[in-house]
Amino acid sequence: MLMGTALEIEVEATDRPAALAASEKAVVALEAAEARLSTWRDDSELARLNRAPVGERVALSPRLAADLATARHWWQETGGTFDPAIGPLVKAWGLRQGGRQPSEAERAAAMDASAMDGLELDHGIAVRRRAGLTLEEGAWGKGAGLADAIAALASDPAVRRATLDLGGQVALYDRQERSARAPWKVPVADPRQRHQAVIELTVDGGSLSTSGDSERGIVVDGRKLSHHLDPRTGFPVPSFGSITVWTESPLDADCLSTGLYVMGPEKALDWVTGHPGIEALVLRPVPAKRGEEIEALATAGFAGRLRALESTVHIHFWKQQHPEENVR
């Protein structure tokens, strides 16, 4: 158990002792990331930054500085649908306590305190500009940890190949050139039942991160709501199913699976289509004559890489800004 979830790791190396030693390096890297980023503890570097007085210059470790620079980049690129400084809204909606309904005044105050533009970053120095600003690692901490773990494995010449699964986010490593690699076949879960695979996705490296509400939604006044909050409105986003994002970097994939889920399926697929090096798969239940089927909408880079595992899954590929031309 790491970072509040389960880690599964497979390492292929020159021999068994080398593989075991390498797996320990990956675990140590993930433990270090947790000690750096967890806001469930008071002694992490990120928690200390959240407590820093407004206007105080805080020297960051090189790793946290790099993490926050990447998070800021995706905040800007997604137009704010991914925002690591969403802590005040998380508190207002009681996401860590199972959910609550904030008053309009509470929501407005949380909106005023949130947003990444309240944190200055400059060459390893951070300055908080809002008293209520709180950075949350929930939408990007796993990806940062997996990136560190993959780097630790890559630095070990005995390691040939590795698969890491941290709470559903998968990171893949192979020392060989991409053209010589054996592909991985990664199951993608039914958005209604996390433990039931409905699609098999073939990839040759990188990382896959999935966002959805099958297990982590909140209940407020008897209504089930998404645990994903839209930083632009301060409200939970409409649940639609799930989105799985592929990028080379685990941290990028983690940031984007949240930001794209908040955008909603069509806008997310349009956004991905305009960003090379990123692919996405949306799964959403749709009404059918005999219950529900699953519509799978994928970007073009996944062509030839998807296999439906259930007869109720129907795959088609997205064409930017012209959904009426999409073909099954």
C-alpha angles and dihedrals in degrees: 000000000000135000090005095304143066124283122208116187133181121185129185114198142153090283140350098267090051091049092050092048091049092049088054089053089054092050092049090052091052091048090052090051090051091050089050100044113023115115089186086081130052099222101061120111092242092050090052090051089052089056096048115119117257110270096018117131109234120195110221128207111252091251096051090044090054092045093052093045090055092045091050090050092056092043087058096041094050094048091244100308086119109050123164090192093069095112097116091055092047088055094045092054093041093232092163092051099047098270142300137192111251120210118249089254091052092049092048092048091049090050090052091051096045132076131086093251086079090072123069117208121190125162096322096324122110127195124188112218099182125058094218097044111128125177116219121202097193095100097045112015096092091051092050090050093048091049089054091047093051090049090052091051093046090054091059110083091202092065116095104170139353142184122201124186114186110182093322099319109113126205120187132199133185124168093210125090110274093250091058098048126110106236124245119232107212121190118226116207131235104261088229096048116032095198096053114084115213103168134036115213121198117210136162100216142318125084138296121207124183128199125191143123103248093119110006105055120126130231117225121177090342094309123114110228134180118266087218110096124201105231090202095060105018092232133110111267121243111269113237106161123276143315125210117199127197124200133149090247121065091210093052091048092051094049093047099046087062097041093047093046088056090051092057126238104287097042090044093053091047090050093050092048088061095049116071117215094036128093131182141194122198120199117191132167114238130188116262137176091263104040118289135339128194121243112207114200114187137179118245096260090069093060109129091012101085128083122180113228094192130050090229092064116094119189128204136158129244126240113199116254093348106082091156088067095053111123131210 
